Amino acid sequence: MFRITLSIITLFLLITRPAMAAGPFDGGWQLTPESSAIRFISIKKGSIAESSRFAAFSGGISETGEARIHIALDSVDTSIDLRNVRMRFLFFETFTYPEAVITAQISPDQIADLAAVQRKQIDLPVTLSLHGVTAGLTVPVAVTLLNETRVAVATVQPVILKLEDFNLNPGREKLEEAAGVTITPVGLVSMDLMFERGGASVPAGTVTAGSSAALEASGDFSREACTGRFEILSQGRSVNFAPSTARLDANSRDFLNSLSDIIRRCPGMVVEVGGHTDSQGKAAWNMTLSEKRAAAVNQYLQLKGIPAERLVAVGYGETTPLVSNDNAQNRAKNRRIEFKVLN
């Protein structure tokens, strides 16, 4: 009888023991996106702040304290459709860099007393991988234990990211040209994250996001939406070739794969693929080169399943420059592939 009573008491103590008592990461913690938010603020014309968010992200904290958040950059939401497209294709270049990843190793000592104090602020060293660059940051965050199974983690103040640190200034310049505004070369990022205990089934390093997720509805685009997208894609200058050849470089294929999906969602429309060069060299050579480059893009899109009758390749040579050819930067802008709806 004594042994039975002792066993019952032991079982009772195990059941009623506070969740944080054994260890802050026991069972792991899973991010709940529906109760969380990741936002950023950009500043244009020197003083106009615009707030945007990401709609798709996932992550968790493992039992060893490794935190990992995946953000699907295609899910950027500025509340305006074509502005979203500019952000995807001109700024983030999501066809090559589909997601950002935040990682951190949280020491148990940093939050060992969380069950007692309920809320505390810690300086958290994190690693951010964005646009092909990985950099370390220290982020002050507030950690709040809401109950035994829910914890909130929020930035204490917006995190200032310098665009040059992540090779995003070229994208900013493209946005400036497309929108006709000046944009401050920093971004202010804030996070308000909710975690639920019980993420042990998702080991650290395997939590993934739907990197192809986008806010735009599935199905076909309207003519206006198609025309706007082709204009934006033309401004990206993301189709490049080996010097003096019509051989597509490897990075161009990711962009053209995304372009082919948009063409498929604009049924019945015929798209012109226009090749353009700068004024270096003889005009006849430039005309021939532009024709070959337009034809190379046309051929690649057909290989991706776009019917030949929906594509028209045209070479313009040096006849329609965007800007004067008086310096290397301008000549680079004039060497381009443009897309437009013909009918």
N, C-alpha and C positions, 0 to 999 in steps of 0.2 A: 504494500500500500504506500509506504514511504517513497519507493522508487517511482510509482505511478504519479504521485502528487508532485514530486520533483520534476518529472518530465513535463507535466502540464504547465508548471510555473515557468520552466525554461522556454517552452513553446510560446507562452503568452509574452514573455520578454522579447523574443525574436520578432513576433508579429507587431508589437507596439513600439519597437525601437524607432526613433526618428530617422528619417531617410538620410539625413546628412551626417549622422553619427558615425557610420562605418567609414565613410570617405566621400569627398565631394563629387567624385566622378563615378561612383558605383552604378553600374547599369548603363552608363553612357547617357548622353543628352542629345535629343534630335531636334533640329530646328523646325518650327512650325511656320511656314511662309504666310499662311492666311492671317496670322497674328503678328506679323513682322513687317518692317518696311526698310528699304534701302533707297535713299534719295541723294541727289546732287544738285547743286546750284551753280549756274553759269552766269557770268555778268557780261552784258553787251552794251555798247555805246557808253562805256565808262561807269554807268550807274544803274542800269536796268537789270534786275536780278530775275532769272527764270528758274523755276524749280521743276525738276523732272524726277522720275523714279524708274526702277527696274521691276518688271512684273514677274519674272521667273528667276528663282534662286533656291538653293537647297544647301544642306550642310548638317553638321553635328559636332559634338565633342565626345571623343572616345573615352574609355575607362582610364586611359593613361594621361588624359588632359590635353590631347591634341585636338585643336579646333580647326575646322576646315569649312569654308563657305565658297560655293561655286555660284557665280552670277552670269546668267545668260545675257550677253550684251545685245543680242537681237531683240530682247524684250524691252528695250529702252522706250519709255513712254513720256513724251513731251506734251501730250494731249492733242497734237496736230499730226495727221497722217504723214504728209510729205516732210514735215520736220523730222519725224521719226526715221524716215528713209534717209534723209541727209545724215543724221547721226550714225546710222548703221553703215552706210556706204562711204561717206566722206570722212567722218571723224574716227569712229572705232574700227572701220574696215573689218566688219564681222565676218566677211567671206574668208578672211585669213586668220583672224583672231576672234573666235566665237565667244570666248568667255574670259572673265577675270576670276582669279582664285586668291582668296585670303586664307592664310594659315597662321596659327599661333600655337605655342606650347605653354599651357597654363600650369604654373606650379601649384601643387596642392596647398603649399604654405600661404599663397596669396589669398585663398578663400577658405582656409581651414576654420575660421571663426564665423563664417557666413550664417550658420544656423543660429548663432547667438545674437549677431548684430543686425541680421536681416538685409542690410544694404551697406555696401562699401564701395569706395572708388579705388581703382588700381591702375597703374601704368602698365599697359600690356604691349610688349614687343610683338609686332606682327610682320609678316612678309606678304607683299602684294605682287602678284603676277598679272601684268596688264600690257596688252599690245606688244607682246614679245619681250618685255623688260620685267625683271624681278628686282624688287628693292625692299629694304627694311624700313619700318616706321615704328615709332612708339606712340600708341594711342591711349589716352586716358578714357577709361570706360567705367560706368556705374553698373555694378552687379547687384541685382535685387532678388532675394529669395521670396517668392510669392506664397508658396506652400511647399510641401514635401516633394512635389512632382513638377513644379514649374519655376523657372528662373528667367529673369529678363536681363539682357545685356544691352546697354545703350551707350553711344558715344556721348561724352560729357559736353563736347563742343564740336562743331564741324571740323573735319580733318581737311587741311589744306594740301592739295596735290598740285605740284607744278607740272604743267603739261610737258615741258621739255624733258623732265626726268623719265617720262614714259614714251618718248618719241611721238608725242601727239600734236606737236606744233604744226607739222605739215597738214594734218587734218583740220586743225583750227583755221589755217589759212584758206583751205578749200571752203570751209563753212563761211568764212568772211566774204569770199568771192561770190559764193552762191546766194547768200542772203543780203549782201551789200551792207554789212555792218562790221564794226570792230568788236572783237571778243577778247576779254581779259584772259591771259594765258595761265589761269589757275582754275581749279574746280574745288568746290566745297562739298565734302561728302559726309553724310550723317547716316547712322544705322540705329534701328530700334528693333532688337531681335528677341524673340521668345523661344525658349527651349523647353521641351518636355522630357522628363526622365524616361529612359527605356530605349536608348539608341544603340545598345550594345550589338544589335544584329547588323549594324552598318559600321564596319571597322574603319578606322581613320585611313584616309587616302582613297576610299572607294565611294564616298558620297559624291554623286554626280548630278549635274543639272541638265535639263533639256536644252542644250545649247542652240538648237534650231528653233526654239519657241519664239513666237512673235505675237504682237498684239493684233496685227491686222487679221481680219477674218479670212478663212479659207475660201477657195473658189475664185471665180474670175474677177478681174478689176474692171472698173468703168473706163471709158475712153480717157476721161480727164485724169484719172489715177495713173493710167498707162503712160500718157504723154508726160506727166510730171515726173514719173520714175525714170523714163528714158533721158529726160533733160538732166536729172540729177546724176545718173550713171555716167553721162557724158562728161560731167564736171569732175568726176573722180580721177581721171587720167590713170586708171588702174590697169589698162592694157598696154603692155610694153614688149619691146622686141630687142633681140640682139642687135648691136650697132650695124647700120647699113644693110640689114637683112629683113626678111618677112617671117623670121622664126620667132614664135611666141616664147617669152620666157616662162619659167615654171610657175611663178607667182600669179601670172595673168589667168591661169586656168581656174583658180578658185573663184575669181571674179566672174569669169564667163560662165561658170557653172551656176552661179546665182542669177546671172542675167538670163540664162536659158529658162530658168524657172519662171521668171517674170514674163518672158515672151509667151510661154505656154499659158499663162493666166491672162493673156490679152488675145483671145481667140479671134481669128479672122483679120487681124491687123497685119499689114506688111511693114516691116521695119527696115529702114536704110542703115547700112553699116558704112560710115564714111571715114575714109583715111585722109589724114592731113600731115604735112611735114612743115619744117621751118624753111628758111630761104637759103640755107647753106647748100652749096653745090649747084649744078645746072638744073634749070626748071624742068627739062624733059626727064632727067633722072629722078627728080623728086616726084613727078607725076606717076611714073612707072612704079616707084617704090610705094607710094600711097595706095595705088591700085592693088599691088601684091599683098600689102598688109591688110587692107579691107577684105580681100579674098581669103586670107588666112583665118581671119576671125569668122567670116561667113562659113568656111569649111568646118571649123571647130564646132560652131553652133549646130550645124547639120549633124555632126557626129554625136551631139548630145540629144538628138531627136527632133530638132526644129525642121519642119519641111522646107525644102529649097525654095518653094514658091512664096514663102513668107519672108524671105530675106533678099535684099538687093545690095550688092557691094559696089561702092562708088569711090573712086580716087579723086581727090581735089588737089593733090600736090601742095604747093605753097600759095595757092590762089586765095585762100580765105583764112588769114591769120587772126587769132583772137587779139593779140597785142603785137606791137612792133617787134621786129627781130633784132633789136639793137644790143641785146645782152644774152648771156647763157640762160639765165632764169626765164626770160621771155620766150626764147627759142624752145625750151623744154615744154612750156605751156602750149606752144603751137604744134608740137609733135603729139598727135592725139588721134584717138578713135572716137567718133561721135555716133549716137544712135537717135533716130527720130522716126515717128510714125508717119508713113506715107499715105495710108488710107485705112 
